[in-house]
């Protein structure tokens, strides 16, 4: 299929619009010339199916090898169903989703349904060695979960090693039948998945980085829906295109699936109206660009200039506060208003994105996020706190193993930690150990606060080492939990996007420097945004609150993949409640063995 026309907007009786075909300037839809694409036409029949409330959606995912050419180099990648990015899951709020995942490639695998709260379905959350052992080559596992009180844009991705680089895709959850959007109904909608590309195999790169103890390799390109865009070598025809109609309003569902880089996104000569973040509606505000960290999703409305008769560039550029080497070349896509009879202009305007360390823009942007209606959310904002935690997050320099040369400063190796504990992968999935009462997987003694407090954002202490361990924080069912995520200056100050599995949380406060108890008097307990991934500001802190009403073992980690590999992670064990409907169900029969 070569650049099919985008389907016109179809409004079901329940007010749901279908997902829409996306085109590329290289004409690659489905499979063509070694290129694989995630997006397919959704028919009027599928739209009609979405008008049926609370149904079950079945998907089959096959993890497999595919050959692809990018930047004039051809290599093998891992895909789902031969698509890159992977297939989109479409559903409605309240639907049950069943996905059979078959591992037909050479690596162990697991899939995480990022942002799905897994209400009493923790066995299907997906992080390897946390809620399950990985799916081994030649084996399958079926994930089952209900989209309980959830709608909007989420995504799925591999959750073991660095497979997420190519194994990812969107989850689009429409409102229930008869429930309208709380904003202008768009003419069309599009999914934009932001990614990173390496000419080498990311699985091999991760092993080399951990073995050397040094910094990560700089990515060779950034991607928009799998396309690098015209600024990269051999990529002038490998550019993503949206064909647009002047004067019409479009909904863009933007997902940052990149491994190690936060991004700014913007469109030349157009403002963006932010309407949702992490699958939750926010009070609308207009901005020239958005900030989006790995693990975050953002929904924006853009109204096309009525005088548009040519092309505009959409683009992403990196944000990195730390003084480290990164790829500074933006990825560009095209928003095209060109009619078949008009000659396209050779000069295409580019978006004016913030600079790579524009922290002021980040601060202003995140403080603009406010929940649209707390009453519509799954849980109210906790006004009181039963368990208060302070988690100091940052990097460390540990001793190089004997008779080995390491790539971090002074022949040390990079690690990362929370409260100076570097997370170690256990031999048995933590949820299995918790459920069956088995020892040897983890210990329930993760420190609630830093064991040795210091000036977190000032001059670092002389000892930058951490302790290795697999520890979990144990929380009583139905507790109101507050976590202050404190940034540190150990090794370097930088922004850490922290993702919590199993819950959405309210972001009630931000600040610079070290958190003080008096800072809580300024918390926003009226309309804070509800999120699942939040950036801990460089040289500052962020405070979150949630009700621990979902029993299980829930991973909490930095969504910069290199930091998770280095150990910037922990787990929260939420105990069962006392009532029969407050207890985690038994594990599925096909749960992968360790």
N, C-alpha and C positions, 0 to 999 in steps of 0.2 A: 504494500500500500504506500503510495507516494504522496505525501502532503495532502491528505484528505481535508476537505473543508470542515471547519469546526461546526458541530451541530448547533442549530439555533436553540435558544433557551426553551426548555419544555417545562411547563408548570403542571405538576400533578395536582389532583384535587386537594391533597394535603399540603400543598404549597412547597414541595421539595423540587429542587432543580437537579438534573442529572450531572454526573461528572462528564467532562468534555474532552474530546480528542485534542491532543497537543501536537503541534507540528514542529519540525526542525528544518533548518535551511539545507541540511544534507539529505533530506527526504527519508530519514530512517524511522520507520514505524514498524512495530513488532520486531522483525529481524531483517537487516539489509546490509550487505557488505561487511558482515562481522559485527555490526553495531546492534545492540539490543535496547529496546525502549520499554518503559514500564506502563505506558498509558494506552488505553484501549477505548474505543467508542462505547459509550453506555447507551443502549437503545431506549426507545420509549417504553418497551415492555419492562425493562429493568427499572425504569422510573416508576411504572405502575406497581411493580413489586414492592417498591419502597413505601408505597402508600398503605401497605398492610402492616398494622402495628404489631410489635413484639413477636417477631418470627425468628427462625433460626437460619443463620447464614453459614454455608459450608464452603470451605476452600481447601484445595490441595496444594501444598508447597513442596517442590522438589529442589533440594540443594544440589547443584551440579556445576561442572566445569564448562566454561565457554571461552572462546578465543575472541579477543577484541583488539582493535587498533586505535591508539590515541597518541597524539604528539609524534606521529611517524614511527611509533614503535608498537609491535604486536606482542601481546602476552596473554597468559591464561588468567581468568578471574573466576571467582565463585559467584553464581547468581541463583536466584529463585525462579524456576520455570523459564530459564534462559533470558530473563529480563533484567535490565540495569538502567535506572533503579527498578526495584521489584514491583510486583502487582499491588494495586491499591485494594484495600478492604473497604467495602461500602456497607453501611448498616444504618439503622435508626436507633435512637435512644431506647434502651430497654431490650434490644435484640440479644439473642444468644449467638455467639460466634464459635464455630468449631473448625479448627484448622489442623489437618493432618500433615505433619512435616516428615518428609522422607529424606534421609541423608545419603545421597548418591555421589558424594565426593570424598576426598581423602582425609579431611580433618574432622575432629569432633565438633559438634555444633549444638547450639540452643538458640531459641528465638525469644526475645523479650517484647512485650506489647506495651510500649513506652507510654505512660500516662494512664493506661487502663488500671483502675484502682483494685481490680481483682478481689471484689467483695466476697469474702469467704471462699476464694478460689486460688489461694496462694500457691498451690502445687503447679499452677500453669503460668506463673509470672515469668519464668524463663532464665534468670541469670545462672550460669553454670556454677555448680558447687555451692550455691546459696539455697535455691528452692528445688533444684534437680541436679542430677549428674548429667553430663552431656549426652546427646544422641550420637552414638558411635556410627562410623561408616557402615552402610548397609542396613541400618535399622531405622525405625519410625517412632514417632510419638505424636499423640493427638492432644492439642491444646483446646480447652473448653472454658469459656468465660462469658459473663453477661455484662453488657454495657449499662450498668446500673447507675441511673441519674448522671449520664455522661453524654455529651454531644460536642460537635466541633471537630477540630483537626488534631489528631495524635499521629503516632507512627510506630512501626515495628522495626526491629533490627536484630541482627545476631548479637549474642551477649556472651562471647567467649573470644579471648585474644583480640586480634584486629580484623576479624571477619566483617565487622560492621562497615568497613570501607566500601564494600560493594553489595553487601546483603542488607538491604533496607528498603522500606516502602511506606506509603501513606496509609493511615486509617482515617476515613471520612465518615463521621457520624452525624446524620441528619436529625433534626428535631422530630418529636413524635407527631403523628398525624394531627393536622389542624393547628399545630403550634407554629406561628410565623417567626421569621428572624426579627430581632429587635433593631433592625436597620434597613436601609433601602434595599429592596429585593434586587439582586444583581442580574444583569443581562446574561452573563456567563460566569463560570468559575474555573479556576485553574489551580493545579497543585504545582508548586515549585520546590524541589528537593535540592538543597545545597550540599555539596560534597567536596571531597579532596581526592586527588589522584596522585599515585606514585607509579613511576615506570617499573619499579621493582615490586615483588609480591609483598604486601603488607604483613602477611604472616611471617615471612622470612625476616623482614625488617624488625619486627618486634623482638624476635629471638636474638637478633644481632645486637639490638640496643640494650636489652637486659643483660646479655653476656658481657658487653663492653663496659656497662655502667655509665655510658656517656649520654649526651643529649639525643633527642630524636632527629631523624632525617627530615629535612625540609621537603614539603610536598612539591611535586613537579607542576601541579595545576590545581586550581579550584574549578568546581563544576556546578552548572545549573541544569538539573534534570539530565545529568550524565554528559553534558557538553561543556568543553572548556571555553569556547568562544574565540573571536578573531585575534585576540592579543597573544595567543599561544602558537607555538610552532605547529605548522601543518593543520591548523584548526579554523581557517577562514570559512570552511564549509561545515564545520562541526559546531554550529551555533544554534541554540534553541530560539524558536520564534513563536510569538503569540500574534495572530492576526486579529486586529481590533477594529471596531466601528466607532468613528468619531461621535462624541457626545454620550456614549453608553458607559455604564458603570460595571466594573468587573470586580469579582471577589477573588483574591489571591490567597491560597492556603500555603504558607511558607514554612518549610521544615528545615532545620539545620541538622543534617546527618553527618557533617564533617567530623573527623576524628579529633583534631587537636587545635582548631582555630574558631574563634568567635568572629562573627561577620556583621558588617553594615550592609543594608540593602536599600536601593533607591531606584527611581526611574527618572530619566532626564525630563525636565520641564513639567513634572507632575508631582503633586503632593499625595501622600498616603493617609488614609483614614483608618486608624487602628481600631478594630472592633472586638478582637478576642486574642487571648494569649493562653497557650497550653490547654486549649479546648474549653476555656471559660470566657464568657462575655465580659468586656470591660466598658467603662464609660468612654465613649468615642472621643478621640482627639486626633488632630491633624499634625503631621510631621513630614519633613522632607526626606527622612530616612528612618529606618528602624535598626535597632540593635538586637541581634539574635544569637544566642550562644548554642553550642552543641547540646542537643537534647531539648531545645525549646521549639515551639511552634507559634506562629503569629498569623492572624487573619487580618487582611487589610482590604479596604475598598479603594479603587482608583477609578476616577471618572476621566475618560479620554478627552483631551482637548478637542472642542468642536471644529477647530480649524486644522486638525491633524490631517495631513495628506502625504506623509512620508514615514520615516522610521525614527524611533527613539531607542537608545540603549537602556536596558535594565542592567544593573550590575551589583556585584558583591565585592567588598574589599575587607581586608582583615583588621581586627582589633587585637592588639597585644600590648599590654602595659610594660611587661618585663623587657629588658634589653637583651633579647635573644634573636637569633637568625630565623626569619620566616620568609615565605614566599610573598612578595609585595605586589605581584601582578594580579589585577582584578580579573574576574570572570564576567563576561558580558553576554547578555541575551538581547533579543530584538523584540520590541513592541512595534508592530507594523500596521500602519493605516493606509499603505499604498494600495491603490486600485490597480487591477490588471492593465489598465490603459495608461497609467501614469508612469513616468520615468523616475525611478528612485534617486534620491539625492546621494551624491558621493560623500557628503559630510553628514554624519549622524551624531547628534548631540549625546554626550555622556552624562550620567548622573554625578552630582557633586556630593561625594561621600565624605564623612568625617575622616580625619587622619587616623593612623594606626594606633595612636595612644591618646585619642581624644576622650579622656575620662570625664570631662565636663559634660560632653554630649550624653555619655552613658548615664551619669547621675541624673541629669534632667529628664532623660527618657524614662528610666525606671520609676522615678517619682511621679510620672504622669499616669502610671497604671493604677486604676481603681476599679473594683468590682462594680458591675452594672447594678446588680440586685442581690444582696446577700440572701434575701428570702427565697430566691430561686436556686441557690446552691444546695449541695447535698447536706452540708452541715453549717450551723451558724459559727460566727467567730468566737472562739473561747474567750470569755471575759475574765476567767480565773485560770490559775495554773496549778496542776497537781504535781507535775514533775518538770523541773527546770534543769536544762543541760547547757553547758558551754563547750563547744567543740572548736578547738584551734586547728586550723588547716594550713598546710604548707609543705614545702620541700625540705629534704634533709640530705646530708652528705655522710654516708656510712663508710666504714673501712673497706678497702679493697681486699678480696680474698687473697690468702697467701700464695705467693708465686704467680700472681696475675697482675697485669697492667690494666688500669681502669681509666675511663675517659672523662670523669668529672674532675673539678679542680683539685690539685695536690694529690693526684692519684687516688681519689676516692670514687665512690659510685653514687649516682643519684638514687634516692628513695623519696617517698612522700608519706605523709602520716596525718592522722587526726588524733589530737591530744598525745602526740609523740608516739603513737602506736601504728606501725606499718602493717597493713593487713596482709596476711598470708593465706593463700588458697588452701582450704581444708581437704583432706582425703575423702570425706563423706559429706554430701550435701547437708548444710546446716539445718534445713527444715526437717529432713529425715531424722537427724540426730535429736532435734527438739521433740518431734512427734513421738518417736519410739524410745526416748530416754537413753540414747546411746552416748557414751563418752568418747573422747578422742577427736571430735570435730571442732569444737570451740569451747571457750570458757565464758561464763556469764558475768564477767567482771570488767567490762569496758569502763574506763573512768568517766564519771559524769562531768568532770571539769578537768582542766589541765593539772597534772600532778605537780608540776613545778612551774608556777606562773612566772612570767617575765614581762618585760615591755614588748608586747607582741609586735607592734608596728614600728618600734624604735630600733636602736642598734641591737643586732642579734647577739645572743650569747656565744661564747667561744666554742662550746660543744654543740655541733649541729647534727649529732647522731640521733637515731630513733631506736625504739625497741620493736622487734618482730613478734607478731602474734596474731591469733585468730580469736578475737574477743567480741562479745556482743553486749549491748545494753538491754536489760530486761525491764519491760514496762507493763504495768497492770492494765488489764482490759478497761476501756472506757475512760482512761486518764486523759486529762487535758495536758498536752505536752508543749513546752516551749523550748526551742533550741536556738541559742545564739551562735551563729557561725562566725568565728573570729578569724579574719585574715592575719597572716604573719609576714615578717620580713626575713624569715629563715631562707637563706640562699638568695631569694629575690621576692619582691612584692609582685603579685599578679592576681588577676581575676580568676576565681574558681567557680565554674558552674556546677552546683551541687544538685544531684537528683536523688529524690527519695522514692523508692518503690512502695506500692501498696496504698498510697495516700496522695491526696492533694493537700496543700498547706496554705495558710494565709501568711503573706509577707507583711508583717506588722511594723517593721522598722528597719531603717538603714542608718549607718553613721560612718564617720571617718575616725581613724585612730583606734584606741582601745575601748571596748564596750564598758560602760559604767552602769551600775544598778539604777542610777537616777535617769538614765536614758529611756527607761521604760515608761516614764511619765509622758513622753511625746509619742508613744506608739499609736498607730492608726488602728483602732478597734471598731471603726464604723464601716469603712468600705475598702479594706485592704484587698489587693488582688489575690485570687486563688490560683496557685501554680503547682507544678510538680518539679520544676528545675529553676533554680535561682542563682544568680551570680553573687558570690561573695566579693565585694569590691576590693580592689587592690589597696592595701593599707587601710582597710576598714572592716565593718561587720554588717551582718544582716540578721534579723530576728524573725523566726517563723513560729506559727502555732497550728496545732491540729488535734483532733480527738482520736485517740488510739483505740478505735472500735473495730479493728480488722485483725483477728488473731493470725499469727504466722511469723515468719522470719523475713525481714524486709531490708534489702540492701540499700545503703546510702553511700554515694560515691561521687567523686568529681567526674564530670562527663567529658573532660579532656582525656582521651583514651590513654595517653602516655602516663598521666598522673594515676589513673586506676592501675595500670601495669606496675607502677612504682609503689602502689599500696595506699593511695589516698582514698580510703574506704573503711566502712564498718558495717555492722548490721544491728537492727533493732528487733528484739524478740518481743512481740506483743502476746501476752499470755491469753489463754482462753478465759471467757467469762464464766459465770455460774449457771446461766440458763442454757437449755438445750440448743437454742438458736444462736448462742454466742460461742460455739465451739467449732474449731476447724474440722471440716469433714476428713474422712479417710483419704489416703492417696489413691490416685488412679491405678488400675491394674497394670497399665503399660508404662509406668514411670521408669525411665531408663536406669539400669543398674550402674553402680560405681565400679 
